[in-house]
Every structure is written in structure tokens, then in C-alpha cells.
Amino acid sequence: MVGAGRAVKERVVLITGAGQRLGAATAARLMDEGIHVLVHVRSSVDAAKQLIEDATQRNGEVRGTIVQGDLTVDAEVDALIASVKAHPLVKANGLFGLVHNASFYSQAAFEEVTLETFRSLNRLHMEAPFVLTQSLLTDVEQGGGSVVAIVDTSWGRAWEGLAHYTASKAGLRQLMLNLAGELAGRVRVNCLAPGAIMAAEWEAEHFASVLEKVPLGRSGAADDIASGVHFLLTNGTITGNVLHVDGGWTLNE
Ligand SMILES: NC(=O)c1ccc[n+]([C@@H]2O[C@H](COP(=O)([O-])OP(=O)(O)OC[C@H]3O[C@@H](n4cnc5c(N)ncnc54)[C@H](OP(=O)(O)O)[C@@H]3O)[C@@H](O)[C@H]2O)c1
């Protein structure tokens, strides 16, 4: 079945790291569009419960299921994959979408970044998306679905204290673009690159100076990311694309 052709009520999408912030906004948007969302969390169980409850109130039916696991721990990734495959809606309809959103963002001088931190980011941003995509590929094919990875606009440039983060995100981007070619005709694969959308707690003060470089002169909204993901999931012709949702930031770099 062609991706965008599956009936909305049969669509199931797994979003990693969806308990709060941009992932939660994306989950809410997809649930409101009639899609059943497997809301993956590591620790944000209560927030995810509230997210699903709020969507249930809005829509009059339950459209979310919480799935859990630390994506840097192999056994937990395996357990997550098993729980996704065992979900009755996935068994019946496959997966319409697999959204690699989970992330960890921290700034540190290069000399202070430990190998443990570097490996952890590679596991979260590259290994987990690799294993999840490989293991769930038949389910995505069954669902006439596609894969979307949330990368960022750091590609190809130097950012103070962020080499460990930008390198692993660049790896994710390349993994996805390579797969878009390799899997063409089976599943579509795309990336969405947010610009300055929602500041991390540690960069709140710095965020204002970042916005001065953004042509639109303001941050984006969480729903701009959510609608971008929905667009990539439902447009049946786009593959191998990196959709920048960044207020034109990349124009000025
Ligand atoms: N915020 C922005 O303006 C911005 C800019 C550029 C790119 N992005 C990208 O957009 C995406 C969403 O951004 P965000 O700021 O909303 O993300 P975020 O808050 O930094 O992280 C999203 C979720 O990732 C999960 N996570 C972290 N470590 C994990 C682990 N070891 N195993 C499993 N899950 C883990 C956390 O889940 P729990 O809470 O359940 O622990 C967290 O809620 C990310 O991929 C980010 O890189 C964001």
C-alpha cells in the first residue's frame, strides 16, 4: 500500500522521546489528526499520560499508547522493539511512521567531553535509530509508512562546545539520507531540521542572541515542528529530503 494511502484510522506512528517539548507537540498533533501514536518515553511517564489524556478529551477516543525505554541501553531498545511489534494496532496495520526524535543536548568544551558522553550521544542519535529502523522495517513496509529523523541545522558548521552533539546529529542525517536511497520503493525516509525553536534550560539567556541571526527574527513554535513531521509522513512523494524549519537561519550562516 502506498504510504499516504492508508486510511487515517489505521495509521500508527512511533515517536521517540515524545513525553515532553517538541516530541509531545508532534504526538499531540498526530493524535488530533486521527493517528494512533506510540508515545515513547525514557522517564517522562506522567507527562505522557497527561498528553494522551488531553488528546482523549479533545478527540473522544484514546489515540495514544506509552512505550518506554532508555535508547542507550541495548536490552531496553530490544524490549521497546518487542513491545511495539506486540501492539495490536501494529500487528494489524504495521507502522505508518517511525519518528526518531529523542535527543540529548549539552554544551561542554571539547577537552571536557568524556568518551562515555560521546558514545552515549552516538548511541542515542545514531545506533538507536539504526536498530529501530532495521528492526521495524517490515512493520513500516506493512503500514505503507515512512521514517522521519529530527536532526538540526548544525550540519557542516562549527558550534562552540557542541562537537559531540553536532557530530552525532550529522551521522543521523547521513544515515537517513543513505537509507532514503537504499530503501527507495519500500519506505520513504526524510529528515526535519529545526532551528531555534525551544531553548534548553541551560541556554535560555544565549537564545535571544541566537534569534538575532534568524531572518524571521523570532523562534519557531513547537507546532511548526509537529506540522512539518505530519507533512513529511503524509506526502507520499517526498523522500531523501531535509526540511528546514528554522526561520531562514541557514541563509545567514
Ligand atoms: N529544541 C530546539 O529548538 C531544537 C533545535 C534543533 C534541533 N532540535 C531537535 O528536535 C528534537 C526535539 O527537541 P527537544 O528540545 O524537544 O528534545 P529534548 O527535550 O532535548 O529531548 C527529547 C526527549 O529525548 C528523550 N531522551 C533523552 N535521552 C534519552 C535516552 N537515553 N533514551 C531515550 N530517550 C531519551 C527524553 O525523554 P524523557 O523526558 O522521557 O526522559 C526527552 O524528553 C531533538 O531531536 C532535538 O535534537 C531541537
The ligand as a Gaussian input file, in Angstrom:
#p B3LYP/6-31G(d) Opt

LIG

0 1
 N       14.530000      22.500000      20.878000
 C       15.017000      23.049000      19.743000
 O       14.889000      24.264000      19.497000
 C       15.735000      22.165000      18.756000
 C       16.620000      22.733000      17.841000
 C       17.262000      21.907000      16.915000
 C       17.009000      20.534000      16.921000
 N       16.154000      20.011000      17.822000
 C       15.882000      18.560000      17.804000
 O       14.482000      18.360000      17.898000
 C       14.199000      17.204000      18.677000
 C       13.272000      17.587000      19.831000
 O       13.884000      18.644000      20.576000
 P       13.580000      18.834000      22.132000
 O       14.314000      20.056000      22.542000
 O       12.125000      18.708000      22.354000
 O       14.328000      17.497000      22.710000
 P       14.798000      17.198000      24.195000
 O       13.826000      17.797000      25.154000
 O       16.252000      17.563000      24.356000
 O       14.728000      15.597000      24.243000
 C       13.551000      14.903000      23.890000
 C       13.430000      13.642000      24.697000
 O       14.523000      12.765000      24.438000
 C       14.448000      11.767000      25.446000
 N       15.734000      11.142000      25.748000
 C       16.862000      11.732000      26.165000
 N       17.807000      10.782000      26.422000
 C       17.227000       9.584000      26.163000
 C       17.659000       8.231000      26.254000
 N       18.895000       7.907000      26.688000
 N       16.800000       7.254000      25.898000
 C       15.555000       7.556000      25.465000
 N       15.076000       8.807000      25.359000
 C       15.913000       9.798000      25.718000
 C       13.911000      12.452000      26.714000
 O       12.849000      11.625000      27.199000
 P       12.346000      11.601000      28.742000
 O       11.899000      13.011000      29.050000
 O       11.215000      10.636000      28.716000
 O       13.492000      11.164000      29.600000
 C       13.453000      13.822000      26.203000
 O       12.190000      14.206000      26.681000
 C       15.544000      16.656000      19.129000
 O       15.951000      15.625000      18.261000
 C       16.481000      17.842000      19.004000
 O       17.826000      17.484000      18.771000
 C       15.511000      20.789000      18.755000

